Amino acid sequence: MLKKMPGQNDNKSSNLWLGFAFGAIAATAVAFLLGTKKGRQTLKKLLELSENLEENALTIAEEIEETILDNAQKLPEAKQNKPILGTLLDKMKALRN
């Protein structure tokens, strides 16, 4: 016969209620976003923000690269041969396409 560990049944019931709570929150969020005019407007704004996020991240990466390159030019020649953000930026552009 299997021995029941202390607290094992409590863990199962707390997982049940936690899952129920997350499900209720998710259902409420979906109902709000799809069922109300204000929710649809909010969803539209979130989608626009997520579309612009990739573009903004590339712009920020380019600005960081320019700043690093400007600072690298001020360093002695011995330190300029180190690779800089260029490869990372090239990879981001490749993923975008």
C-alpha positions as CSV (number, residue, x, y, z in Angstrom):
1,M,0.0,0.0,0.0
2,L,1.3,3.4,-0.9
3,K,2.0,5.8,1.9
4,K,0.5,9.3,1.6
5,M,3.0,12.0,2.1
6,P,2.0,14.8,4.4
7,G,0.7,17.8,2.5
8,Q,0.3,15.9,-0.8
9,N,-3.4,16.3,-0.9
10,D,-3.2,20.0,0.1
11,N,-0.8,20.6,-2.8
12,K,-3.3,19.1,-5.3
13,S,-6.2,21.2,-4.1
14,S,-4.1,24.4,-4.1
15,N,-3.0,23.7,-7.7
16,L,-6.7,23.2,-8.6
17,W,-7.7,26.5,-7.2
18,L,-4.7,28.3,-8.7
19,G,-5.5,26.9,-12.1
20,F,-9.1,27.9,-11.6
21,A,-8.1,31.4,-10.7
22,F,-5.8,31.8,-13.7
23,G,-8.5,30.4,-16.0
24,A,-11.0,32.9,-14.6
25,I,-8.6,35.8,-15.1
26,A,-7.8,34.7,-18.7
27,A,-11.5,34.3,-19.5
28,T,-12.3,37.8,-18.1
29,A,-9.4,39.3,-20.1
30,V,-10.5,37.7,-23.3
31,A,-14.1,38.7,-22.7
32,F,-13.0,42.3,-22.1
33,L,-10.7,42.5,-25.0
34,L,-13.1,41.0,-27.5
35,G,-16.5,41.8,-26.0
36,T,-16.3,45.6,-25.3
37,K,-15.5,48.6,-27.5
38,K,-12.9,49.9,-25.0
39,G,-11.4,46.4,-24.9
40,R,-11.1,46.2,-28.7
41,Q,-9.4,49.7,-28.7
42,T,-7.0,48.5,-26.0
43,L,-6.2,45.4,-28.0
44,K,-5.6,47.5,-31.1
45,K,-3.2,49.7,-29.2
46,L,-1.3,46.7,-27.9
47,L,-1.0,45.2,-31.4
48,E,0.3,48.5,-32.8
49,L,2.8,48.7,-29.9
50,S,4.1,45.2,-30.5
51,E,4.5,46.0,-34.3
52,N,6.5,49.1,-33.5
53,L,8.6,47.3,-30.8
54,E,10.8,45.4,-33.4
55,E,11.4,48.6,-35.3
56,N,12.3,50.6,-32.2
57,A,14.6,47.8,-31.0
58,L,16.6,48.0,-34.3
59,T,16.8,51.8,-34.1
60,I,18.1,51.6,-30.5
61,A,20.6,48.9,-31.5
62,E,21.9,51.1,-34.4
63,E,22.3,54.1,-32.0
64,I,24.2,52.0,-29.5
65,E,26.5,50.8,-32.3
66,E,27.1,54.3,-33.5
67,T,28.0,55.4,-29.9
68,I,30.3,52.5,-29.5
69,L,32.0,53.2,-32.8
70,D,32.5,56.8,-31.9
71,N,34.0,55.9,-28.6
72,A,36.2,53.2,-30.2
73,Q,37.7,55.8,-32.5
74,K,38.9,57.7,-29.5
75,L,40.8,54.7,-28.2
76,P,44.3,53.8,-29.2
77,E,44.8,51.8,-32.4
78,A,45.6,48.6,-30.5
79,K,42.1,48.4,-29.1
80,Q,40.1,49.2,-32.3
81,N,40.4,45.7,-33.8
82,K,37.9,44.2,-31.3
83,P,34.5,43.2,-32.8
84,I,31.7,45.6,-32.0
85,L,27.9,45.3,-32.1
86,G,28.0,44.9,-35.9
87,T,27.5,41.2,-36.0
88,L,24.7,41.4,-33.6
89,L,23.0,44.1,-35.6
90,D,23.5,42.1,-38.8
91,K,21.8,39.1,-37.2
92,M,18.9,41.2,-36.0
93,K,18.4,42.6,-39.5
94,A,18.6,39.1,-41.0
95,L,15.9,37.9,-38.5
96,R,13.7,40.8,-39.4
97,N,13.7,39.8,-43.0
